[in-house]
């Protein structure tokens, strides 16, 4: 009964969504992974109880390690999400402060080479749990959820934000408006070009 019900409910949003979301963000398949680990733990525990052979000790050790990681990982995952969100909000405030003096009625678009840096907590956690790089949204990416979140934090700045490669678009040093610890901001052809350091 556990296997049937858990297998069904572990699919979560896949039960109702036609789109295969796990192709875009593996975190949507997280429930099924937890189901598989719990099932493996139960099977190994059953084997170690019913066995008196040489396999008893290894199965118990594997069971302990899997149990440890299944208990610890949700806390690491949650703290990584929170740390990256706080880093995103803090850097959003800094960027908006930098941009507000440069935007005027003639400004068309804002081009960024990358968005923001990831949190040091997240980077440290990825060193121990590499799967987090696929589960936690990357602050550097200029994809729509990050841009949507930035637009909610920037007090309604009306300009379009787009990505660009500084190697492709040559920037003139005469157009350099801001050069500080975080950013270089150029104003060129009625557009702002922001290079994160």
N, C-alpha and C positions, 0 to 999 in steps of 0.2 A: 504493500500500500504506500509506504514511504517513497519507494523508487518511482512509482507511477505518478503520484501527486507532485513530488519534488521536481521530477523531470519536466512536467508540464509548467509548473509555476516558475521554475528557474529561468524560463525563456523571457519572462517579464514583458517588455514592450513588443517582442517578436510575436506574441500571441495576437496582437491587433494591428501591427504595422506591416504593410506589404514590403516596404523598402528594407533592404538589408543594412541596417544601421551599423552593424559591427564592422562592415567594410571601411566605414569612414572613421568611426571611433570605437576601438575595442572595449571601451568601458561598458558598452551596451551588452556585451557578452559576459560581464563579470558574474552575474547570477548563476549562469550555467557552470562557470569555472568553480564557484563555491560548491555547487551541488556535486560536481565530480570529486572534489577534494574530500568532502564529508563522506561520500560513498566509499572512497578509497580508505579513509580512516576506519570506517565501520568494518569494511572487509578485512583489513589488516588486523584490527583488534580481534575480530572473530577467528582469524587464522591463528593468532598468537595464543588465544585462550584454548582452542581445541587441538593445539599441536604441542608435542613434547620433544620435538626434534631440534636439530641445530638451527632451524629457521625461526624459532621463537624469539630469540634475542634481537636479530636484525629487524623483524617485523615490529617489535615493540619500539625499537629506536626510531624507525621510520614513522611510526604512529605518533610518537612524541614530537618529532620535528615538524610533521605536517600540522599537528594540533597547535604547536607554538606559532607557526607562521600564519595559520588561519585566524588565530586570535590577535596577533600583533599587526598584521597587514592592514586591516580596516582603520586602525588608529594612525598608522603611517600615511595611508592614503588620504584620510581626512585632514591631517595636519599639513600635508603637501598641498592639497587643494586650497586650504585656508591661507597658507603662507604665500602662495602664488597670487591669490586674490588680493591680499593686502599689498603685496608688491605692485600689482597692477594698479590699484587705486592710488597708491602713493606716487607712482611715476606718472599717472594721468594728471594729477594735480600739478606736478612740476612742469610737464609738457604744456599744459594749458596756460600756466603762468608765463612760460617762455613765448608762446604763440600770441597771446592776447595783445601784446604791444606791436606785433608785426602785421596783424590782420587789419585791413582797411577795406573800403568799398571796391577797390580795384582788384583785390585778391580773388583768384578763381579757385584753385585747388591747392591742397596740401599733400606733398609727396614725402613718404617716409621710407628709409631703407629697411628698417625693421621697426617693430612696435616697441616693446619694452624688454628689459632683462628679466629672466626668471629669478625667483627667490633663491638665496643661498641655501635655505632649508630644503627646498625642492631639489636643487642640484646635488646636495649631500644625500638625500633620500634615494635619488636615481642611481647613485653610485652603489647603494646596497640593494635596491630593488629596481632593476632596469625596466621592468614592465610599466613603471610609473610614467615613463616618458611617452607611453602610448595612452595612458589613462587620464593623466592630468593635462588640461589644455595648456599649450605652450604660449607664454606671454609674448614671444617674439613674432609669432605668425600674424600676418595681416589678413586673416580670414574673417568671415562675417560675424561670428559670435564675439570675437575680440573687438571688432570695429563697432558693433552694436553696444557693447558694454562701455567702450570709450565714449561713444556719443551720449550715453546716459550720464556720464560723469563730467562732461566738458561744458556744462551749462548752455547747451543748445548752440554750439558753434556751428554755423550753417555750412561751412565749406566741406567739399568732398575730400575724403582721405583716400589716397591711393599709394600703392607701392612703386618703388623705382630702384634701379641699380645705379649707384654713383659712377660706376665704370662706363656705363652706356651713355648717361646724360652728363656732358661736361659742365662743371660749375665754375664760374668765374670768381676768383677771390675778391674782386671789387664788389661783388654782390653779397658778401658775407655780412650778415646783420648781427648774429649772436655766436659767440664762441666761448663756451664755459665748460664746466666739469662734465656735464651730461651731453650737450648737443652742440652741433654746428648748424645754424639756420641760415639759408641763403634765400634771397628774394630775387627771382629772375623770371622775366616774361609774365609778370603778374601772378606767379605761382610761388609758393613757399616750398623749399626743399630742406628736409630735416634729416641730418645724419646723426644717428646715435653713436656716441663714442663707446 
